[in-house]
């Protein structure tokens, strides 16, 4: 069975999506924690 070469363009798109999701997810969690600290204390 022959191995096909890696699709680097698809790999980079997936990596960029993951990094963006991680970045915006982290920002969302920080905002939620700040709002909880303000309104629940």
Biopython code that builds the backbone (N, CA, C, O; Angstrom):
import numpy as np
from Bio.PDB.StructureBuilder import StructureBuilder

atoms = [
    (1, "UNK", "N", (0.853, -1.179, 0.000)),
    (1, "UNK", "CA", (0.000, 0.000, 0.000)),
    (1, "UNK", "C", (0.899, 1.244, 0.000)),
    (1, "UNK", "O", (1.723, 1.431, 0.896)),
    (2, "UNK", "N", (0.729, 2.061, -0.991)),
    (2, "UNK", "CA", (1.567, 3.255, -1.130)),
    (2, "UNK", "C", (1.032, 4.382, -0.244)),
    (2, "UNK", "O", (-0.172, 4.622, -0.158)),
    (3, "UNK", "N", (1.973, 5.057, 0.407)),
    (3, "UNK", "CA", (1.596, 6.195, 1.240)),
    (3, "UNK", "C", (1.513, 7.450, 0.375)),
    (3, "UNK", "O", (2.407, 7.717, -0.427)),
    (4, "UNK", "N", (0.445, 8.213, 0.539)),
    (4, "UNK", "CA", (0.345, 9.471, -0.201)),
    (4, "UNK", "C", (1.045, 10.566, 0.598)),
    (4, "UNK", "O", (1.097, 10.494, 1.826)),
    (5, "UNK", "N", (1.576, 11.562, -0.072)),
    (5, "UNK", "CA", (2.243, 12.652, 0.670)),
    (5, "UNK", "C", (1.227, 13.434, 1.510)),
    (5, "UNK", "O", (0.040, 13.490, 1.191)),
    (6, "UNK", "N", (1.724, 14.025, 2.571)),
    (6, "UNK", "CA", (0.846, 14.784, 3.458)),
    (6, "UNK", "C", (0.289, 16.015, 2.753)),
    (6, "UNK", "O", (0.983, 16.664, 1.971)),
    (7, "UNK", "N", (-0.957, 16.323, 3.036)),
    (7, "UNK", "CA", (-1.597, 17.518, 2.487)),
    (7, "UNK", "C", (-1.311, 18.681, 3.439)),
    (7, "UNK", "O", (-2.071, 18.926, 4.375)),
    (8, "UNK", "N", (-0.212, 19.393, 3.191)),
    (8, "UNK", "CA", (0.230, 20.436, 4.110)),
    (8, "UNK", "C", (-0.737, 21.615, 4.155)),
    (8, "UNK", "O", (-0.885, 22.245, 5.202)),
    (9, "UNK", "N", (-1.387, 21.920, 3.059)),
    (9, "UNK", "CA", (-2.349, 23.024, 3.062)),
    (9, "UNK", "C", (-3.510, 22.705, 3.998)),
    (9, "UNK", "O", (-3.937, 23.562, 4.771)),
    (10, "UNK", "N", (-4.014, 21.495, 3.935)),
    (10, "UNK", "CA", (-5.103, 21.089, 4.826)),
    (10, "UNK", "C", (-4.623, 21.053, 6.276)),
    (10, "UNK", "O", (-5.355, 21.443, 7.186)),
    (11, "UNK", "N", (-3.419, 20.594, 6.484)),
    (11, "UNK", "CA", (-2.841, 20.564, 7.830)),
    (11, "UNK", "C", (-2.762, 21.975, 8.411)),
    (11, "UNK", "O", (-3.120, 22.188, 9.569)),
    (12, "UNK", "N", (-2.300, 22.930, 7.621)),
    (12, "UNK", "CA", (-2.189, 24.314, 8.099)),
    (12, "UNK", "C", (-3.562, 24.921, 8.373)),
    (12, "UNK", "O", (-3.721, 25.658, 9.346)),
    (13, "UNK", "N", (-4.557, 24.627, 7.534)),
    (13, "UNK", "CA", (-5.913, 25.136, 7.783)),
    (13, "UNK", "C", (-6.464, 24.575, 9.095)),
    (13, "UNK", "O", (-7.071, 25.302, 9.881)),
    (14, "UNK", "N", (-6.249, 23.286, 9.322)),
    (14, "UNK", "CA", (-6.724, 22.661, 10.565)),
    (14, "UNK", "C", (-6.012, 23.263, 11.768)),
    (14, "UNK", "O", (-6.644, 23.543, 12.786)),
    (15, "UNK", "N", (-4.705, 23.463, 11.661)),
    (15, "UNK", "CA", (-3.927, 24.034, 12.759)),
    (15, "UNK", "C", (-4.391, 25.463, 13.059)),
    (15, "UNK", "O", (-4.568, 25.824, 14.223)),
    (16, "UNK", "N", (-4.587, 26.273, 12.019)),
    (16, "UNK", "CA", (-5.050, 27.649, 12.215)),
    (16, "UNK", "C", (-6.428, 27.674, 12.871)),
    (16, "UNK", "O", (-6.691, 28.517, 13.729)),
    (17, "UNK", "N", (-7.313, 26.751, 12.471)),
    (17, "UNK", "CA", (-8.639, 26.663, 13.080)),
    (17, "UNK", "C", (-8.511, 26.321, 14.561)),
    (17, "UNK", "O", (-9.175, 26.929, 15.401)),
    (18, "UNK", "N", (-7.661, 25.353, 14.881)),
    (18, "UNK", "CA", (-7.463, 24.944, 16.266)),
    (18, "UNK", "C", (-6.912, 26.086, 17.106)),
    (18, "UNK", "O", (-7.388, 26.319, 18.217)),
    (19, "UNK", "N", (-5.916, 26.799, 16.595)),
    (19, "UNK", "CA", (-5.331, 27.912, 17.332)),
    (19, "UNK", "C", (-6.366, 29.020, 17.553)),
    (19, "UNK", "O", (-6.447, 29.580, 18.646)),
    (20, "UNK", "N", (-7.150, 29.335, 16.530)),
    (20, "UNK", "CA", (-8.193, 30.346, 16.678)),
    (20, "UNK", "C", (-9.242, 29.941, 17.693)),
    (20, "UNK", "O", (-9.670, 30.754, 18.513)),
    (21, "UNK", "N", (-9.659, 28.679, 17.640)),
    (21, "UNK", "CA", (-10.652, 28.177, 18.584)),
    (21, "UNK", "C", (-10.115, 28.237, 20.010)),
    (21, "UNK", "O", (-10.838, 28.610, 20.934)),
    (22, "UNK", "N", (-8.863, 27.876, 20.188)),
    (22, "UNK", "CA", (-8.245, 27.921, 21.514)),
    (22, "UNK", "C", (-8.153, 29.356, 22.015)),
    (22, "UNK", "O", (-8.452, 29.633, 23.177)),
    (23, "UNK", "N", (-7.737, 30.270, 21.138)),
    (23, "UNK", "CA", (-7.576, 31.669, 21.528)),
    (23, "UNK", "C", (-8.911, 32.286, 21.945)),
    (23, "UNK", "O", (-9.018, 32.880, 23.017)),
    (24, "UNK", "N", (-9.926, 32.143, 21.089)),
    (24, "UNK", "CA", (-11.213, 32.751, 21.401)),
    (24, "UNK", "C", (-11.923, 32.029, 22.540)),
    (24, "UNK", "O", (-12.675, 32.652, 23.289)),
    (25, "UNK", "N", (-11.700, 30.742, 22.681)),
    (25, "UNK", "CA", (-12.261, 30.009, 23.816)),
    (25, "UNK", "C", (-11.667, 30.486, 25.123)),
    (25, "UNK", "O", (-12.382, 30.644, 26.112)),
    (26, "UNK", "N", (-10.364, 30.715, 25.136)),
    (26, "UNK", "CA", (-9.695, 31.211, 26.336)),
    (26, "UNK", "C", (-10.187, 32.613, 26.688)),
    (26, "UNK", "O", (-10.441, 32.912, 27.855)),
    (27, "UNK", "N", (-10.319, 33.460, 25.689)),
    (27, "UNK", "CA", (-10.826, 34.820, 25.918)),
    (27, "UNK", "C", (-12.239, 34.769, 26.491)),
    (27, "UNK", "O", (-12.558, 35.522, 27.411)),
    (28, "UNK", "N", (-13.085, 33.893, 25.961)),
    (28, "UNK", "CA", (-14.459, 33.761, 26.447)),
    (28, "UNK", "C", (-14.482, 33.310, 27.905)),
    (28, "UNK", "O", (-15.264, 33.833, 28.700)),
    (29, "UNK", "N", (-13.641, 32.355, 28.262)),
    (29, "UNK", "CA", (-13.593, 31.870, 29.645)),
    (29, "UNK", "C", (-13.123, 32.979, 30.584)),
    (29, "UNK", "O", (-13.672, 33.136, 31.675)),
    (30, "UNK", "N", (-12.124, 33.741, 30.176)),
    (30, "UNK", "CA", (-11.637, 34.840, 31.011)),
    (30, "UNK", "C", (-12.740, 35.885, 31.221)),
    (30, "UNK", "O", (-12.922, 36.379, 32.334)),
    (31, "UNK", "N", (-13.468, 36.217, 30.166)),
    (31, "UNK", "CA", (-14.561, 37.193, 30.288)),
    (31, "UNK", "C", (-15.636, 36.668, 31.237)),
    (31, "UNK", "O", (-16.140, 37.416, 32.075)),
    (32, "UNK", "N", (-15.987, 35.403, 31.114)),
    (32, "UNK", "CA", (-16.999, 34.809, 32.002)),
    (32, "UNK", "C", (-16.531, 34.866, 33.447)),
    (32, "UNK", "O", (-17.314, 35.211, 34.332)),
    (33, "UNK", "N", (-15.269, 34.535, 33.704)),
    (33, "UNK", "CA", (-14.753, 34.565, 35.068)),
    (33, "UNK", "C", (-14.745, 35.986, 35.636)),
    (33, "UNK", "O", (-15.064, 36.186, 36.808)),
    (34, "UNK", "N", (-14.384, 36.965, 34.817)),
    (34, "UNK", "CA", (-14.374, 38.361, 35.271)),
    (34, "UNK", "C", (-15.786, 38.808, 35.602)),
    (34, "UNK", "O", (-16.014, 39.447, 36.628)),
    (35, "UNK", "N", (-16.737, 38.473, 34.735)),
    (35, "UNK", "CA", (-18.131, 38.856, 34.990)),
    (35, "UNK", "C", (-18.672, 38.159, 36.243)),
    (35, "UNK", "O", (-19.428, 38.762, 37.004)),
    (36, "UNK", "N", (-18.298, 36.913, 36.459)),
    (36, "UNK", "CA", (-18.720, 36.216, 37.674)),
    (36, "UNK", "C", (-18.127, 36.884, 38.907)),
    (36, "UNK", "O", (-18.802, 37.010, 39.928)),
    (37, "UNK", "N", (-16.874, 37.311, 38.819)),
    (37, "UNK", "CA", (-16.220, 37.968, 39.958)),
    (37, "UNK", "C", (-16.894, 39.308, 40.259)),
    (37, "UNK", "O", (-17.020, 39.688, 41.423)),
    (38, "UNK", "N", (-17.320, 40.015, 39.235)),
    (38, "UNK", "CA", (-17.944, 41.323, 39.431)),
    (38, "UNK", "C", (-19.349, 41.179, 40.008)),
    (38, "UNK", "O", (-19.695, 41.866, 40.970)),
    (39, "UNK", "N", (-20.151, 40.304, 39.439)),
    (39, "UNK", "CA", (-21.563, 40.246, 39.780)),
    (39, "UNK", "C", (-21.910, 39.276, 40.908)),
    (39, "UNK", "O", (-23.005, 39.359, 41.464)),
    (40, "UNK", "N", (-21.019, 38.370, 41.255)),
    (40, "UNK", "CA", (-21.354, 37.390, 42.291)),
    (40, "UNK", "C", (-20.648, 37.659, 43.617)),
    (40, "UNK", "O", (-20.852, 36.929, 44.587)),
    (41, "UNK", "N", (-19.824, 38.697, 43.664)),
    (41, "UNK", "CA", (-19.144, 39.008, 44.929)),
    (41, "UNK", "C", (-19.682, 40.279, 45.544)),
    (41, "UNK", "O", (-19.225, 40.690, 46.610)),
]
sb = StructureBuilder()
sb.init_structure("model")
sb.init_model(0)
sb.init_chain("A")
sb.init_seg("    ")
for serial, (resi, resn, name, xyz) in enumerate(atoms, 1):
    if name == "N":
        sb.init_residue(resn, " ", resi, " ")
    sb.init_atom(name, np.array(xyz, "f"), 0.0, 1.0, " ", f" {name:<3s}", serial, name[0])
structure = sb.get_structure()
